[in-house]
Amino acid sequence: MTITFNELRKIKDSLPDGSMQMIAEKLDLSVETVRNYFGGANYNEGETVGIHLEKGPNGGIVVLDDTTIFEMAKDILEKEGVN
C-alpha cells in the first residue's frame, strides 16, 4: 500500500490516547515499534516494521509492506467517528 507521509502522520495524530499501546499489545510489539510504523525513528527501543520512505511532496511517499497496524488504526478511528 502507498500513502503520503503526511497522511500517515495525520492518522497517527488523530488516534485517541492509548491507541498505540492497545495496538502494540494486540500485536505483541513494543509501543516504540508501533510509533516507528507511523514515522518515528526510535530504533534503540523499537524495530522497523516494513515501511519504506521516499522523499517528495506531502512529506514523501510511504510504502507499507504490511498494513496490519494501519488497518487497526483506521478501525480505531472509525469506531471513534473520526474520518
RAPEFEN-V868776 format. One record per pair of residues at least 24 apart in sequence whose ideal C-beta (glycine too) atoms are under 6 Angstrom apart, sorted by the first residue. I is the first residue (numbers start at 1). GAP is how many residues later the second one is. D is the distance in Angstrom with one decimal. If there is no record, write none. Layout:
BEGIN
{{I;GAP;D} {I;GAP;D}}
END
This chain:
BEGIN
{{1;63;4.6} {1;66;5.1} {2;59;5.9} {2;61;5.4} {3;59;5.4} {4;54;3.9} {4;55;5.9} {5;54;3.1} {5;55;4.8} {5;57;5.3} {6;52;4.5} {6;53;4.2} {8;30;6.0} {8;54;5.3} {9;30;5.7} {11;62;5.4} {12;26;3.8} {14;63;5.8} {14;68;5.2} {15;58;6.0} {16;64;5.9} {19;57;5.3} {23;46;5.9} {23;49;5.1} {37;32;4.8}}
END
